[in-house]
Amino acid sequence: MSKFGKNIKKIRNVRGLTQTQLADLLEVSRGVISSYEEGRAEPKIETILKTAEVFHLSTDILLSSNVTVNQLSGFSLPTIIQNPVNQLSSGIFSRENSGIFPNNLIFILSDQVEANAYIKPDEIIFAVPHEPVVGKLFVVQSNGVYKIGKVDDYKPNSIILDNSTFSLKESKGLYEVLGIYSPVKDKTPLEKRLASMEHKIKLLEEQLKSQ
């Protein structure tokens, strides 16, 4: 049996999520989350990928390892990015030699996006070019500005995001939002204590291995 159930329970506890809130993020029911946590069911591949995407964890970690607080407190963009500020400002991420992100992934900074209810200052949108899907969160690039919203409807030459219509003829890009990264500025006291305990346990395990 995989460690997925234990890991999503830890994710919930560290992030302060209820089973219902986690279920909404992963687009499953609360009962499904409960069955995973209690070990009564194993996740579908779609749920594993969605969990990895939302919490920026690898599928290997979710299934085979114990997720740590440090891994859940945020993540750093790959060190392969030589000049992240310039690359992020351009909105395009080049990931040669990296297997972490999709080839066509773009990063969109919050200050590039028109005021909205979906992202906060300093957050980063991860998105990929995609055909419109009703009900999904999308970003349209128009007149040098990105506009974000859920797709209400679309036609060959236009798209409606949150009751606002945009011309696809004038658009320079249409992207499906995969996730929104919110930088973690500091850990909570509980997270710090858990991280310290995990570090001590790791040191003890290494000492036992060396004996």
C-alpha positions as CSV (number, residue, x, y, z in Angstrom):
1,M,0.0,0.0,0.0
2,S,1.3,3.5,-0.8
3,K,1.8,6.3,1.6
4,F,-0.6,8.6,-0.2
5,G,-3.2,8.5,2.6
6,K,-0.9,9.4,5.4
7,N,0.7,12.1,3.3
8,I,-2.5,13.9,2.3
9,K,-3.6,13.8,6.0
10,K,-0.3,15.5,6.9
11,I,-0.8,18.0,4.1
12,R,-4.2,18.8,5.5
13,N,-2.9,19.2,9.1
14,V,0.1,21.4,8.1
15,R,-2.0,23.6,5.7
16,G,-4.9,23.7,8.1
17,L,-7.4,22.2,5.6
18,T,-10.5,20.3,6.4
19,Q,-11.3,17.1,4.4
20,T,-13.9,19.1,2.5
21,Q,-11.5,21.9,1.6
22,L,-8.9,19.4,0.4
23,A,-11.5,17.5,-1.6
24,D,-12.5,20.8,-3.4
25,L,-8.8,21.4,-4.3
26,L,-8.4,17.9,-5.7
27,E,-11.8,17.9,-7.3
28,V,-13.1,14.8,-5.5
29,S,-15.6,14.2,-2.7
30,R,-14.9,14.4,1.0
31,G,-15.7,10.7,1.3
32,V,-12.9,9.9,-1.2
33,I,-10.4,11.9,0.9
34,S,-11.6,10.0,4.0
35,S,-11.2,6.6,2.3
36,Y,-7.6,7.6,1.3
37,E,-6.6,8.7,4.8
38,E,-8.1,5.6,6.5
39,G,-6.3,3.3,4.0
40,R,-9.6,2.0,2.6
41,A,-8.8,2.9,-1.0
42,E,-5.8,3.8,-3.2
43,P,-5.9,7.0,-5.3
44,K,-6.6,7.1,-9.0
45,I,-3.7,8.4,-11.2
46,E,-5.7,11.6,-11.9
47,T,-5.9,12.3,-8.2
48,I,-2.2,11.6,-7.6
49,L,-1.2,14.0,-10.5
50,K,-3.6,16.7,-9.2
51,T,-2.2,16.5,-5.7
52,A,1.3,16.7,-7.0
53,E,0.3,19.7,-9.1
54,V,-1.5,21.6,-6.3
55,F,1.1,21.1,-3.6
56,H,4.2,21.1,-5.8
57,L,5.3,17.6,-4.8
58,S,6.6,14.8,-6.9
59,T,4.5,11.7,-7.3
60,D,7.3,9.6,-6.0
61,I,7.3,11.5,-2.7
62,L,3.5,11.3,-2.4
63,L,3.4,7.5,-2.9
64,S,6.7,6.3,-1.5
65,S,8.0,8.7,1.1
66,N,6.9,10.6,4.2
67,V,6.2,14.2,3.2
68,T,8.1,16.6,5.4
69,V,7.0,20.0,6.7
70,N,9.9,21.6,4.8
71,Q,8.5,20.2,1.6
72,L,5.0,21.6,2.4
73,S,6.1,25.0,3.5
74,G,6.8,26.2,0.0
75,F,9.2,25.4,-2.8
76,S,12.0,27.0,-4.7
77,L,12.1,27.3,-8.5
78,P,14.7,25.0,-10.0
79,T,18.3,26.1,-9.7
80,I,18.7,25.6,-13.4
81,I,17.0,29.0,-13.9
82,Q,20.1,31.2,-14.1
83,N,18.2,34.5,-14.0
84,P,14.7,33.9,-12.5
85,V,13.8,37.6,-12.2
86,N,14.2,38.3,-15.9
87,Q,12.7,35.0,-17.0
88,L,9.7,35.4,-14.7
89,S,9.2,39.0,-15.8
90,S,9.0,37.9,-19.4
91,G,6.4,35.4,-18.4
92,I,8.2,32.6,-20.1
93,F,10.1,29.8,-18.4
94,S,12.7,27.8,-20.2
95,R,13.2,24.4,-18.7
96,E,15.9,22.8,-20.8
97,N,17.3,19.8,-18.9
98,S,14.5,19.9,-16.4
99,G,11.8,17.3,-16.1
100,I,9.8,19.1,-13.4
101,F,7.5,21.3,-15.5
102,P,5.6,20.9,-18.8
103,N,7.6,22.2,-21.8
104,N,5.0,24.9,-22.6
105,L,4.5,26.2,-19.1
106,I,4.5,29.9,-18.5
107,F,4.9,31.9,-15.3
108,I,2.7,35.0,-14.9
109,L,3.5,37.5,-12.1
110,S,0.7,39.0,-10.2
111,D,1.6,42.6,-11.3
112,Q,1.1,41.5,-14.9
113,V,-2.5,40.5,-14.2
114,E,-5.5,42.9,-14.2
115,A,-7.0,43.3,-10.7
116,N,-9.0,40.2,-9.7
117,A,-10.2,38.0,-6.9
118,Y,-8.1,35.0,-7.7
119,I,-4.5,36.0,-6.9
120,K,-2.8,38.2,-4.3
121,P,0.3,40.4,-4.6
122,D,3.6,38.5,-5.1
123,E,1.8,35.3,-6.2
124,I,2.7,33.6,-9.4
125,I,0.4,31.9,-11.9
126,F,1.4,28.6,-13.6
127,A,-0.4,28.1,-16.9
128,V,-0.2,26.3,-20.2
129,P,-1.7,27.2,-23.6
130,H,-5.0,25.3,-23.9
131,E,-8.3,25.3,-25.7
132,P,-11.1,26.9,-23.5
133,V,-12.9,24.6,-21.1
134,V,-16.1,25.8,-19.5
135,G,-15.8,26.1,-15.7
136,K,-12.0,26.1,-15.7
137,L,-9.8,29.0,-14.6
138,F,-8.1,30.6,-17.7
139,V,-5.9,33.6,-18.5
140,V,-6.2,35.6,-21.6
141,Q,-3.4,37.9,-22.8
142,S,-4.8,41.1,-24.4
143,N,-3.2,44.5,-25.0
144,G,-0.1,43.6,-23.0
145,V,-2.1,42.6,-19.9
146,Y,-3.2,39.2,-18.6
147,K,-6.8,38.8,-17.4
148,I,-7.9,35.8,-15.3
149,G,-11.3,34.3,-14.8
150,K,-13.4,31.2,-15.0
151,V,-14.7,30.3,-18.5
152,D,-18.5,30.9,-18.7
153,D,-18.7,30.3,-22.5
154,Y,-16.6,30.6,-25.6
155,K,-17.0,30.8,-29.4
156,P,-14.5,30.6,-32.2
157,N,-13.6,34.3,-32.0
158,S,-14.4,35.2,-28.3
159,I,-14.4,33.9,-24.8
160,I,-16.4,34.9,-21.7
161,L,-14.5,35.0,-18.4
162,D,-16.5,35.8,-15.3
163,N,-19.2,37.6,-17.4
164,S,-16.6,39.6,-19.4
165,T,-16.2,39.0,-23.1
166,F,-12.8,39.1,-24.7
167,S,-11.9,38.9,-28.4
168,L,-9.7,35.9,-29.3
169,K,-8.7,37.7,-32.5
170,E,-7.0,40.4,-30.5
171,S,-5.7,38.0,-27.9
172,K,-2.0,37.1,-27.9
173,G,-2.5,34.0,-25.9
174,L,-5.0,31.8,-24.0
175,Y,-3.8,29.7,-21.1
176,E,-5.3,27.2,-18.6
177,V,-4.3,27.9,-15.0
178,L,-2.6,24.8,-13.5
179,G,-1.9,26.4,-10.1
180,I,-1.0,29.6,-8.2
181,Y,2.1,29.7,-6.1
182,S,2.1,31.8,-3.0
183,P,5.6,32.3,-1.5
184,V,5.8,31.3,2.1
185,K,7.6,34.1,4.0
186,D,7.8,32.3,7.3
187,K,6.8,29.1,9.0
188,T,4.2,29.0,11.8
189,P,5.5,28.0,15.3
190,L,3.9,24.6,14.8
191,E,5.7,24.1,11.5
192,K,9.0,25.1,13.0
193,R,8.6,22.6,15.8
194,L,7.7,19.8,13.4
195,A,10.5,20.7,11.1
196,S,12.9,20.6,14.0
197,M,11.6,17.2,15.1
198,E,11.9,15.8,11.6
199,H,15.5,17.1,11.4
200,K,16.4,15.3,14.7
201,I,14.8,12.1,13.5
202,K,16.7,12.2,10.3
203,L,20.0,12.7,12.2
204,L,19.2,9.7,14.5
205,E,18.4,7.6,11.5
206,E,21.7,8.5,9.9
207,Q,23.5,7.7,13.1
208,L,21.9,4.3,13.4
209,K,22.8,3.5,9.7
210,S,26.4,4.4,10.4
211,Q,26.7,2.0,13.4
